[in-house]
Amino acid sequence: MSAQDGRAARAVAAVGRASVRHRFAVIGAWLLVVLALVIGARMIGTPTDNDVSLPGTDAQLVRDLTASPEAPLTSGTVILVAPGGRLDDGVLAATAASLQRAEHVTTVKPPATKDGSLSADGRTGWFTVGLDVRRAELKKPMAQTVIDAAGPARDAGLRVLPGGGFAQVIDGSGSTGNEYFGLLLAALVLFLALGGIVGAALPLLSAALSVFATLEIVGLAGNLTSMPAQASTLALMIGLGVGIDYSLFLLSRFRTLSREGLSVPDAIERAAGDSGTAVVVAGVTVAVALAGLSLTGVPLLQTLAWTCGIAVFSAVLAALTLLPALTSLAGSRLARGGKLYNRLASRAGSGGFWARQADRVTRRPWLAGGSAVVLLVLLAAPALDLRLGQLDAGSSPEVTAVRQANDAVSAAFGPGTGTPLTVLGQLSTPVASAQDPRLAPLVAMVRAQPGVAAVGPPTPSGDGRVVTVQAIASTSGGDPATADLVHRLRSQSVPGMTVHVGGNTAARVDLADRVTDKLPLVIGAVLLLSVLVLLLSFRAPLLALKAAVMDFISIGAAYGVLTAVFTWGWGVTWIGLSGPVPIPSFVPLMLFALLFGLSMDYEVFLLSDVQRRWQLTGDNLRSVREGLLGTGRVISAAAAIMVGVFLAFVPNNDPTIKMFGVGLAVAIAVDATVVRCLLVPATMAVLGDLNWWTPGRKRVRAGAAG
């Protein structure tokens, strides 16, 4: 072991020793911090904001030029659908009066044909309801109160649906409560892996406190910056997965050392120095991979990255401080393990599946590695057809409020009504009114474009230097034809003005373009930084490079399954969607950063064990065989936990969360089985002592220390 490696292990071991010595203070500090964060979040609030801000883009310019100088208040729509006949004027008047009396309502604008809020057949229309609160302050009970106020319409037999901001708030984060099944599966796996209730409870308690802290920090941060609703859900997924896994790695090492005769405090300290160091390296690798997303210049991705980074940091901190403190309280009872654990450990030590697997892989590495490559190529093949697009309300499950509102409006007004485009003209000289003849060419240009279903009247700004025109596409916001329309409008020229296009659809088009442009830079930076972290950890260039390649392979398999499910539609109805949906441009990039870090967990844990044995024996083949035997059961248990946690989020009503759940679960499953248990040991067996080659360092001869 190098001097640097020894210092790092001793530093982490010292943290574990201090946590044991001051266990009550450590546990108390964690409880107080979490309690303070929970109280603060309840007092201050945890607002979310799904607006996409993208500095330097055309859509952002339109948004800035049309922004009101006052603090923006929120509004929503109340959609009415008459099952038969037209909407009755008397019912509309009574409904408007009832809505006006609802708490926080300031304005009520009834349906009207002239502004496009009443369909041509008179069967469908919507009220635009203004509130005296900001969008971040709008909560589900407030939105539901407004919808309930449409009682006269409901009493008249009309269908009443929330729309706009009201529908988004009522749907909330999209949680269906199935996340708890992931915790139940984790508890079951921990019970089998560690034996007994105490062994299962400690990792869950440690992960729970770190996740509580993370979620409250993320929620409070919403008061300082725009916080997308997916941020807390994604942080919860990552926090639970890595939190339980890191704890399992440490407790497994603690159990092994205890069985070798070490006392509880000594076993905790040694486990922190051995597996704790691997946990730190894994956590740093995840953080480095997420940090690469800062190069995109996309605030959405940057926010998702640092919120997930907080989850990983909390998990590492809990594993190194809280878990040792809790473990010391469990004492010898945890060290002994239950009958089930002792029976499994006895089998693992004397042979069993992992002994046979280690022997097969190291004896026939070319066969094992070749089989793994064939399987991985088959899984990754669909990724060649990976097509990126834009989600809209029509992509959501049919049970959601946003989907029901979208279907009702699209059926009555056309598919592009819910996602209008804002065409803006910047004039060299100001106009005095909307009747100025210089504005007619702008309206004519927009109306002449293929794919435009309707065009609104021109609306000049107060100073007359900016004019906006609302354009309704004939296709939905998620249709590629609408993205083509955005690019086509931006390419047009109008005498005397510069044309820009904004709106939610245009913003998503700009997001896709930005992500595509930055993709090579982010991938290159993440690869380089991750390899450097591994190189500093293992001092073996080939080993670090090989680890990066293995992660790349796992991510390719995840992309392949993602394409098969969401683009081709294989089994998509099983996860709550009505058909194939577009994959947003930022999802593969975010998955790449997350998976490159998370997949490294098992790589680091396996390689740390193999390297520790190689430093003792100098025998590469023996070290690989014993390392796979010693970590196979733990890695399988850890992967089962993480896969279960991720799959538990697939029933979430947000299609983006479904994609993250499927992609993360598939990649971790492939990584922990095919890659770590077949491909990695097979390549290490083939490379031999070249695994540990470092320029300027003499190679250790087999058996030198054994």
Stockholm file with secondary structure:
# STOCKHOLM 1.0

chainA/1-706         MSAQDGRAARAVAAVGRASVRHRFAVIGAWLLVVLALVIGARMIGTPTDNDVSLPGTDAQLVRDLTASPEAPLTSGTVILVAPGGRLDDGVLAATAASLQRAEHVTTVKPPATKDGSLSADGRTGWFTVGLDVRRAELKKPMAQTVIDAAGPARDAGLRVLPGGGFAQVIDGSGSTGNEYFGLLLAALVLFLALGGIVGAALPLLSAALSVFATLEIVGLAGNLTSMPAQASTLALMIGLGVGIDYSLFLLSRFRTLSREGLSVPDAIERAAGDSGTAVVVAGVTVAVALAGLSLTGVPLLQTLAWTCGIAVFSAVLAALTLLPALTSLAGSRLARGGKLYNRLASRAGSGGFWARQADRVTRRPWLAGGSAVVLLVLLAAPALDLRLGQLDAGSSPEVTAVRQANDAVSAAFGPGTGTPLTVLGQLSTPVASAQDPRLAPLVAMVRAQPGVAAVGPPTPSGDGRVVTVQAIASTSGGDPATADLVHRLRSQSVPGMTVHVGGNTAARVDLADRVTDKLPLVIGAVLLLSVLVLLLSFRAPLLALKAAVMDFISIGAAYGVLTAVFTWGWGVTWIGLSGPVPIPSFVPLMLFALLFGLSMDYEVFLLSDVQRRWQLTGDNLRSVREGLLGTGRVISAAAAIMVGVFLAFVPNNDPTIKMFGVGLAVAIAVDATVVRCLLVPATMAVLGDLNWWTPGRKRVRAGAAG
#=GR chainA/1-706 SS CCHHHHHHHHHHHHHHHHHHHTHHHHHHHHHHHHHHHHHHHHHHCCCCCCCCCCTTSHHHHHHHHTCCSSCCCCEEEEEEECSSSCCCHHHHHHHHHHHHTSTTEEEEECCCTTTTCBCTTSSEEEEEEEESSCGGGCCHHHHHHHHHTTHHHHHTTCEEEEEEHHHHHHHTTCCCSTHHHHHHHHHHHHHHHHCHHHHHHHHHHHHHHHHHHHHHHHHHHTTTSCCCHHHHHHHHHHHHHHHHHHHHHHHHHHHHHHHTTCCHHHHHHHHHHHHHHHHHHHHHHHHHHHHGGGGGCCHHHHHHHHHHHHHHHHHHHIIIIIHHHHHHHHHHHHHHCCHHHHHHHHHHHHCSHHHHHHHHHHHSHHHHHHHHHHHHHHHHGGGGGCCEECCCGGGSCTTSHHHHHHHHHHHHHCTTTTSCEEEEEEESSCCSSTTCGGGHHHHHHHHHSTTEEEECCCEECTTSSEEEEEEEESSCTTSHHHHHHHHHHHTCCBTTEEEEEESHHHHHHHHHHHHHHHHHHHHHHHHHHHHHHHHHHHCCHHHHHHHHHHHHHHHHHHHHHHIIIIISCTTGGGGTCSSCCCEETHHHHHHHHHHHHHHHHHHHHHHHHHHHHHHHHCCHHHHHHHHHHHHHHHHHHHHHHHHHHHHTTTTSSCHHHHHHHHHHHHHHHHIIIIIIIIIHHHHHHHHGGGGGCCTTSCCCCTTSCC
#=GC SS_cons         CCHHHHHHHHHHHHHHHHHHHTHHHHHHHHHHHHHHHHHHHHHHCCCCCCCCCCTTSHHHHHHHHTCCSSCCCCEEEEEEECSSSCCCHHHHHHHHHHHHTSTTEEEEECCCTTTTCBCTTSSEEEEEEEESSCGGGCCHHHHHHHHHTTHHHHHTTCEEEEEEHHHHHHHTTCCCSTHHHHHHHHHHHHHHHHCHHHHHHHHHHHHHHHHHHHHHHHHHHTTTSCCCHHHHHHHHHHHHHHHHHHHHHHHHHHHHHHHTTCCHHHHHHHHHHHHHHHHHHHHHHHHHHHHGGGGGCCHHHHHHHHHHHHHHHHHHHIIIIIHHHHHHHHHHHHHHCCHHHHHHHHHHHHCSHHHHHHHHHHHSHHHHHHHHHHHHHHHHGGGGGCCEECCCGGGSCTTSHHHHHHHHHHHHHCTTTTSCEEEEEEESSCCSSTTCGGGHHHHHHHHHSTTEEEECCCEECTTSSEEEEEEEESSCTTSHHHHHHHHHHHTCCBTTEEEEEESHHHHHHHHHHHHHHHHHHHHHHHHHHHHHHHHHHHCCHHHHHHHHHHHHHHHHHHHHHHIIIIISCTTGGGGTCSSCCCEETHHHHHHHHHHHHHHHHHHHHHHHHHHHHHHHHCCHHHHHHHHHHHHHHHHHHHHHHHHHHHHTTTTSSCHHHHHHHHHHHHHHHHIIIIIIIIIHHHHHHHHGGGGGCCTTSCCCCTTSCC
//
